[in-house]
Every structure is written in C-alpha cells, then in structure tokens.
C-alpha cells in the first residue's frame, strides 16, 4: 500500500526526506558502553529527557574527551514518534566534534534546520517541533552531567508542564527564538499543555505558579520593551556618520551590530562580518556584509535576517544605511577549466 493510501498526501509532504530517512534508518541509534568510552580515552555521559506520559523520551550517550571537552562519540535511544527518532539522530551527528559550549548552542532551530531538504521549507509540521526542542533539552542535561552542575546553572529549570516536563526557561527561549505569539504555538513547539491542559490558563483542577498564557504575555512584553528601547535610541546624524573616516565607519557599524543583532545570530550558531561601506551618489550608505556559520545556509539570510540587520543599523547608526549580503562564489575545479586555444604564430 502506498503512502497516499494511508496518510493524506499533504500531511506526508510536510516532512522532509531527511526526516523520513533518519526515522527509518537512524545512523546513531544504540548505546555506548563504559568499555567503549574508556577505549576512546573518554568519559561516558548518559542523560535522559522526555515525557513518559506522552511516550516521547530520549536517552543520550556521549563519550567526551576530558582533555579537550569535545564529543568523540554520540548515540541515542528514543521512545516515541518517528520525528523524535530523526531529531535525536541528527542531534548526535551535530554534537560530535564540538566542545561543551558549542553543544549548548545546538537549539531546536539548529536541529530542525539540519533536517531540511531545502533552506526555505520546514522539515516537520509545527505540531512536531517539540521533538527538536526535546533534543536541545537532553543536550543541556548531558552538559550539566559532564560539568557536575545542576541544569539550573544553565537555565531556569522550573517545570511548567508536568506532563511533558517542559521548563520555564525552555518556554521563554522558544518564544523568543521562534517569535511565538499564541499559546497554541507554544504547545506546538514544546508540547506544553498538550495533555491535561492544566498549565494553559488559570481555572484548572489545581492552582499553578506558572501558566502558558502568563508566560507568553510577560515574555512578549519584555520583547516589545526591548524593541522600543532600541527604537528610541537616537541614531547618529547623517552628517556625523558621513564625515567619519572609513575605519571609523566600519568600527561604528561593527559596534552597533555587537549591541543588537550579533548576540541573536551567535545564539543560533551564526554571525556576520562587515566587509565595506560605500557612499552612493543618491546619499545612501551601502554596507556590505558576509554571513558566517549557520547564517550562510539560512533561508532568511536574504529576507528576515537581512531586514533585522538593516533596521538595527538605521536605528543605531544612520537612517540612510542599506545593507547588502555578499555570498561566496563556489570555487571551480581547475581540472574542468577550459584551456585557451593556442594563438597561431604569425606567418
């Protein structure tokens, strides 16, 4: 029986081919024994995360080199849906070779992006995003275990949803990373509130310290206040900026990016560099940038991310600034270059 006989074609098409491949044939499923870790000269760390009540759970095995704090081997066991398996599999691949600080940067967006077939099409439907969030959370537990600290030192570990074991820190982080605006979106991305629903709104069978509606309201208020504070910060006047030397212009722009956009890009594993500034005849200050890290292949590098960078520089530096990204040209293989025809000797 074909896939369209059992599941609607549109539903099936919401999953990438990479997700299908990894859920059916995961590369890193299994476990690492103490003996295997010792032979590799590593310390074995085992971390669990998930919600047994809903069937999604992952156990992560990491063999970490104590001399470099880098992951040499990673495997997982997962109980749950195919998307949980695929997310756990790509999570292991992403963390191999990275140190603990780099592992902590592998958030749900990084996991989901790595499962995409093309940069502009999501790998899974929104209601399955909680699987990539779960991968991020088990990595944090593993790092905390390796460092011998509580997860609270890495984030606020106050549990908001007991059914899905989702923390306050995770919910706030997911709202900010994904710019969520509704409680329904929080449930889709984290699975918080998907089961007994007592954490959605007040009025359930038991009083709670935190509710999703309140967390969303407060986090959105923080985001809006931060945006207003940036908007009201006076930008340098056009005459001041345009009279600067080139070196000073570059430094001013770089400082503005470090105060505003760069922390967000780096949190997602990316960054950008300022290449040059040109003053155009129409009065525009054209700033050329180059993306690095995860931003290079990000689908929003030419759209949303670019717009955020441009708006930040217009507010912080000069209203006439326009930003253009410069993408590296793929290098041609010399062996395929056509040889020039020899010039005939003069007769």
C-alpha positions as CSV (number, residue, x, y, z in Angstrom):
1,X,0.0,0.0,0.0
2,X,1.4,3.4,-1.0
3,X,1.9,6.3,1.5
4,X,-1.0,8.2,0.0
5,X,-3.4,5.2,0.7
6,X,-2.7,5.6,4.5
7,X,-2.0,9.2,5.0
8,X,-3.1,12.3,3.2
9,X,-0.5,13.4,0.7
10,X,-0.4,16.9,2.1
11,X,0.3,15.7,5.6
12,X,3.1,13.4,4.4
13,X,4.6,16.2,2.3
14,X,5.1,18.3,5.5
15,X,8.0,16.0,6.4
16,X,11.4,16.3,4.7
17,X,13.1,13.4,3.0
18,X,15.9,13.6,5.6
19,X,13.3,13.1,8.4
20,X,11.9,10.1,6.6
21,X,15.4,8.6,6.1
22,X,16.6,9.1,9.6
23,X,13.4,7.9,11.3
24,X,13.5,4.7,9.2
25,X,17.3,4.2,9.2
26,X,18.9,6.2,12.1
27,X,22.7,6.3,11.9
28,X,23.4,6.9,15.6
29,X,20.8,4.7,17.3
30,X,22.3,2.5,20.0
31,X,24.3,2.9,23.1
32,X,27.9,3.5,24.2
33,X,29.3,1.2,26.9
34,X,31.8,2.1,29.6
35,X,34.4,-0.1,27.9
36,X,33.9,1.7,24.5
37,X,34.2,5.1,26.1
38,X,37.4,4.0,28.0
39,X,39.0,2.6,24.9
40,X,38.4,6.0,23.2
41,X,40.0,7.8,26.2
42,X,36.7,9.4,27.1
43,X,34.3,10.0,29.9
44,X,30.9,8.5,29.3
45,X,27.8,10.7,30.0
46,X,24.3,9.4,29.9
47,X,21.4,11.8,30.0
48,X,17.6,11.3,29.8
49,X,14.9,13.7,28.9
50,X,11.3,13.4,27.9
51,X,7.7,12.9,29.0
52,X,6.9,9.3,29.7
53,X,3.2,10.3,29.9
54,X,3.2,11.1,26.2
55,X,5.6,8.4,25.0
56,X,8.3,10.7,23.8
57,X,11.6,10.2,25.6
58,X,15.3,10.2,24.6
59,X,18.4,8.8,26.2
60,X,21.7,10.3,25.0
61,X,25.1,8.7,25.3
62,X,28.1,10.9,24.8
63,X,31.8,9.9,25.0
64,X,33.7,13.1,25.8
65,X,37.4,13.7,25.7
66,X,38.3,15.2,29.1
67,X,41.4,16.8,27.6
68,X,39.5,18.9,25.1
69,X,35.9,18.7,26.4
70,X,34.9,17.6,22.9
71,X,32.4,14.9,22.0
72,X,34.1,12.0,20.3
73,X,31.1,9.6,20.1
74,X,27.4,10.0,20.4
75,X,24.4,7.6,20.3
76,X,20.8,7.6,21.4
77,X,17.8,5.6,22.3
78,X,14.4,7.1,21.7
79,X,10.9,6.1,22.7
80,X,8.3,8.0,20.7
81,X,7.4,9.1,17.2
82,X,9.5,9.0,14.1
83,X,10.2,12.7,14.3
84,X,11.7,12.2,17.8
85,X,14.0,9.5,16.3
86,X,15.0,11.7,13.4
87,X,15.7,14.7,15.7
88,X,17.7,12.6,18.1
89,X,19.7,11.1,15.2
90,X,20.7,14.4,13.7
91,X,21.4,15.8,17.3
92,X,24.1,13.1,17.7
93,X,25.6,14.0,14.4
94,X,25.7,17.7,15.2
95,X,27.3,17.4,18.6
96,X,30.2,15.1,17.5
97,X,33.5,17.1,17.4
98,X,32.0,20.0,19.4
99,X,33.1,21.2,22.9
100,X,30.5,21.7,25.6
101,X,29.9,25.4,24.9
102,X,29.3,24.6,21.2
103,X,27.0,21.7,22.2
104,X,24.8,24.1,24.2
105,X,24.3,26.2,21.1
106,X,22.5,23.3,19.3
107,X,19.0,24.5,19.9
108,X,15.7,23.4,18.3
109,X,16.2,25.7,15.3
110,X,19.6,24.2,14.6
111,X,18.2,20.7,14.8
112,X,15.2,21.4,12.6
113,X,17.3,23.3,10.0
114,X,19.7,20.3,9.7
115,X,16.7,18.1,8.9
116,X,15.5,20.3,6.0
117,X,15.9,19.3,2.4
118,X,16.0,22.9,1.2
119,X,16.6,26.0,3.4
120,X,13.2,27.5,2.7
121,X,11.0,24.6,3.6
122,X,10.5,23.4,7.2
123,X,11.4,19.8,7.9
124,X,8.4,19.0,10.1
125,X,4.9,20.5,10.7
126,X,4.7,22.9,13.6
127,X,3.0,20.4,15.9
128,X,6.1,18.2,15.8
129,X,8.6,20.9,16.7
130,X,8.5,19.7,20.3
131,X,10.8,16.8,19.2
132,X,13.6,19.1,18.2
133,X,13.1,21.0,21.5
134,X,13.5,17.7,23.4
135,X,16.8,17.1,21.6
136,X,18.0,20.5,22.8
137,X,16.9,19.8,26.4
138,X,18.7,16.4,26.6
139,X,21.9,18.0,25.4
140,X,21.7,20.6,28.2
141,X,21.2,17.8,30.7
142,X,24.3,15.9,29.3
143,X,26.5,19.0,29.5
144,X,25.3,19.6,33.1
145,X,26.1,16.0,34.0
146,X,29.6,16.2,32.4
147,X,30.4,19.5,34.2
148,X,29.0,18.2,37.5
149,X,26.5,21.0,37.9
150,X,22.7,21.3,38.1
151,X,20.8,22.2,34.9
152,X,19.6,25.2,36.8
153,X,23.0,26.7,36.3
154,X,22.4,26.5,32.5
155,X,18.8,27.7,32.6
156,X,15.8,28.2,34.8
157,X,14.6,24.6,35.3
158,X,11.3,25.4,36.9
159,X,8.9,22.8,35.4
160,X,5.8,24.5,34.0
161,X,4.2,21.4,32.2
162,X,4.5,18.3,34.4
163,X,3.0,16.0,31.7
164,X,5.6,16.9,29.0
165,X,8.3,18.0,31.5
166,X,8.8,21.4,29.9
167,X,10.6,24.1,31.8
168,X,10.0,27.8,32.2
169,X,13.4,28.5,30.6
170,X,12.6,26.3,27.6
171,X,9.2,28.0,27.0
172,X,10.7,31.5,27.2
173,X,13.6,30.6,25.0
174,X,11.3,29.0,22.4
175,X,9.0,32.1,22.4
176,X,12.0,34.3,21.7
177,X,13.8,32.1,19.2
178,X,10.6,31.5,17.1
179,X,8.8,34.8,17.8
180,X,5.7,33.0,19.0
181,X,2.6,35.0,19.6
182,X,-0.1,32.4,20.8
183,X,-0.4,29.8,23.4
184,X,-1.3,27.3,20.7
185,X,2.1,27.9,19.1
186,X,3.8,27.2,22.4
187,X,2.0,23.9,22.6
188,X,3.0,23.0,19.0
189,X,6.7,23.8,19.6
190,X,7.1,22.4,23.1
191,X,4.1,20.1,23.8
192,X,3.5,22.0,27.0
193,X,-0.3,22.0,27.6
194,X,-1.0,19.2,25.1
195,X,-2.2,16.7,27.6
196,X,-4.0,17.6,30.9
197,X,-4.1,21.2,29.8
198,X,-3.9,22.5,33.4
199,X,-1.0,24.7,32.6
200,X,-2.7,26.6,29.7
201,X,-4.8,29.0,31.7
202,X,-5.9,29.5,35.4
203,X,-9.1,27.7,36.4
204,X,-8.0,24.1,36.1
205,X,-8.2,21.4,38.8
206,X,-5.2,22.8,40.7
207,X,-3.6,26.2,41.1
208,X,-0.1,26.6,39.5
209,X,2.6,29.1,39.8
210,X,3.1,29.5,36.0
211,X,0.6,29.4,33.2
212,X,1.4,29.5,29.5
213,X,-0.8,32.5,28.9
214,X,1.0,34.5,31.6
215,X,4.5,33.4,30.4
216,X,3.6,34.4,26.8
217,X,2.2,37.8,28.0
218,X,5.2,38.6,30.1
219,X,7.8,37.4,27.5
220,X,6.1,39.3,24.7
221,X,6.1,42.4,27.0
222,X,9.8,42.0,27.5
223,X,10.4,41.6,23.8
224,X,8.3,44.7,23.0
225,X,10.0,46.8,25.7
226,X,13.5,45.8,24.3
227,X,12.3,46.8,20.8
228,X,11.0,50.2,22.0
229,X,14.2,50.9,23.9
230,X,16.2,50.3,20.7
231,X,13.8,52.3,18.6
232,X,14.0,55.3,20.9
233,X,17.8,55.3,21.0
234,X,18.9,58.2,18.8
235,X,20.9,57.3,15.8
236,X,24.0,59.3,14.7
237,X,23.1,62.1,12.4
238,X,23.7,61.6,8.7
239,X,26.3,64.4,8.6
240,X,28.2,62.9,11.6
241,X,28.3,59.4,10.1
242,X,29.1,60.5,6.6
243,X,32.0,62.7,7.8
244,X,33.7,59.7,9.6
245,X,36.8,58.1,8.1
246,X,36.2,54.6,6.6
247,X,37.9,52.9,9.5
248,X,35.7,54.7,12.0
249,X,32.5,53.9,10.0
250,X,33.4,50.2,10.0
251,X,34.0,50.3,13.7
252,X,30.8,52.2,14.4
253,X,28.8,49.7,12.4
254,X,30.5,46.7,14.0
255,X,29.8,48.1,17.5
256,X,26.2,48.6,16.6
257,X,25.9,45.0,15.4
258,X,27.5,43.7,18.5
259,X,25.0,45.6,20.7
260,X,21.9,44.5,18.8
261,X,21.8,41.7,16.2
262,X,25.1,39.8,16.7
263,X,24.1,38.1,20.0
264,X,21.0,36.7,18.5
265,X,22.9,35.4,15.4
266,X,25.6,33.8,17.6
267,X,23.0,32.2,19.8
268,X,21.8,30.3,16.7
269,X,25.3,29.4,15.7
270,X,25.8,32.1,13.1
271,X,27.3,35.6,12.7
272,X,28.1,38.3,10.2
273,X,31.1,40.4,9.2
274,X,31.2,43.9,7.8
275,X,33.2,44.0,4.6
276,X,32.9,47.6,3.4
277,X,30.9,50.8,3.4
278,X,30.3,52.8,0.2
279,X,28.7,56.3,-0.1
280,X,26.4,56.2,-3.2
281,X,25.5,59.3,-5.3
282,X,21.9,59.2,-4.0
283,X,23.0,59.7,-0.4
284,X,22.7,56.0,0.6
285,X,25.4,54.4,2.7
286,X,25.7,50.9,1.3
287,X,27.0,48.4,3.9
288,X,28.3,45.1,2.5
289,X,28.2,42.1,5.0
290,X,29.1,38.5,4.8
291,X,27.4,35.8,6.8
292,X,29.3,33.1,8.7
293,X,28.4,29.9,10.5
294,X,24.8,28.8,10.5
295,X,23.7,32.1,8.8
296,X,25.4,31.1,5.5
297,X,22.8,28.5,4.6
298,X,19.8,30.1,6.5
299,X,16.7,30.7,4.4
300,X,16.1,34.1,6.0
301,X,19.6,35.4,5.3
302,X,18.3,37.3,2.3
303,X,15.0,38.3,3.8
304,X,14.1,38.5,7.6
305,X,17.6,38.4,9.0
306,X,18.8,40.9,6.4
307,X,15.8,43.2,7.3
308,X,16.6,43.0,11.0
309,X,20.3,43.9,10.4
310,X,19.4,46.8,8.2
311,X,16.7,48.2,10.6
312,X,19.2,47.9,13.5
313,X,21.9,49.9,11.7
314,X,19.3,52.5,10.6
315,X,18.2,53.0,14.2
316,X,21.7,52.8,15.8
317,X,23.9,54.5,13.2
318,X,22.3,56.2,10.2
319,X,18.9,56.2,8.6
320,X,20.3,56.2,5.1
321,X,22.0,52.8,5.5
322,X,21.2,50.0,3.2
323,X,22.6,46.5,3.7
324,X,23.6,44.0,1.0
325,X,24.8,40.5,1.8
326,X,27.8,39.1,-0.2
327,X,27.8,35.4,-0.7
328,X,31.0,33.5,-1.6
329,X,31.1,32.1,-5.1
330,X,31.7,28.3,-5.3
331,X,35.2,27.6,-6.4
332,X,35.6,26.0,-9.8
333,X,37.5,22.8,-10.1
334,X,40.7,23.6,-12.1
335,X,40.6,20.3,-13.9
336,X,37.4,21.4,-15.6
337,X,38.6,24.8,-16.8
338,X,38.7,25.0,-20.5
339,X,42.1,25.5,-22.0
340,X,42.5,28.5,-24.2
341,X,43.1,27.8,-27.8
342,X,46.8,28.4,-28.8
343,X,47.4,31.6,-30.7
344,X,48.7,30.7,-34.1
345,X,52.2,32.1,-34.9
346,X,52.4,34.9,-37.3
347,X,53.2,33.7,-40.8
